Amino acid sequence: MKKIIIFGGSGFVGKSLKKKKNNKIKIVSYSRSENKNIIKIKKLPKTEFIIYCINNKNIKKSLRYYNHLKKLLEKSTKNIKIMFFSSGAVYGPIFKKKRLRENQKINLSKVKSFNGYKKNYAIEKIILEKKFKEIANLGFKVSIVRGFTFYGKYILKYNYLISQILRAIQEKKKLKIKNKYTYRSFMHADDMCESLIKILEKSSTKCPIYNLGSGYETDIVKLVKFLNKKYGSNIMFDNKINPIDYYIPSTFKMSKVLNTKKFINLNRGIELLLR
């Protein structure tokens, strides 16, 4: 049985992986909010894989966690395969219908045009991507995943758009969405977990980068119309005219490397969550 250690395991990714049943894989998670957080680990437990998901509003603290992991790795075998869970937010806001590819240049000034938490979040991911490339330069097998839009059992407590929509249906409450010109690529947690494990296996000293998402474009207006009709929900849109918010990855590289064929249908996935 292979072991995957997840740093930052209390979030959506960690919880979804722990829920995913796989007789060949054992999941162990460490959260910075628990007693056994990453800073208190003196020696890295024996493992084949590491997934690093820790996010922190304070970049200095985030680098502190990363530096501690790097010290642990320097004392361990280079046979470990490591994944850094980054975000599609590193591409910055997108105001036209153009799929995002891994080889396009990251524009920091564009990222800084984000507001509030999202700006710091994206900058943190950019900094840590560079740091994990340094780990690959030390001879470790590393991969970077830029996650897009996911949904599943553990998404409801968050404030993502899909979380708000699902809660509004469950609680039979009104919801007003600010921007009707929103496009997303929703991937079910089960598909996310299977893809993560496959990508982790492909980690190398070349540090490949993959977009992770379903690749299927979802128009939020069409989705809301469908959900309102199916569940009798009361989800509306603001009358203000806002620019296009397009957050769809190019998944050509992921599909080619992982030989991905079909993901869980969004309507079916929502039905399973709400039943």
Secondary structure, 3 states (H helix, E strand, C coil): CEEEEEECCCCHHHHHHHHCCCCCEEEEEECCCCCCCHHHCCCCCCCCEEEECCCCCCHHHHHHHHHHHHHHHHCCCCCCEEEEEEEHHHHCCCCCCCCECCCCCCCHHHHCCCCCHHHHHHHHHHHHHHHHHHHHHCCCEEEEEEECEEECHHHCCCCCHHHHHHHHHHHCCCEEECCCCEEECEEEHHHHHHHHHHHHHCCECCCCEEEECCCCCEEHHHHHHHHHHHHCCCEEECCCCCCCEEECECCHHHHHHHCCCCCCCHHHHHHHHHC
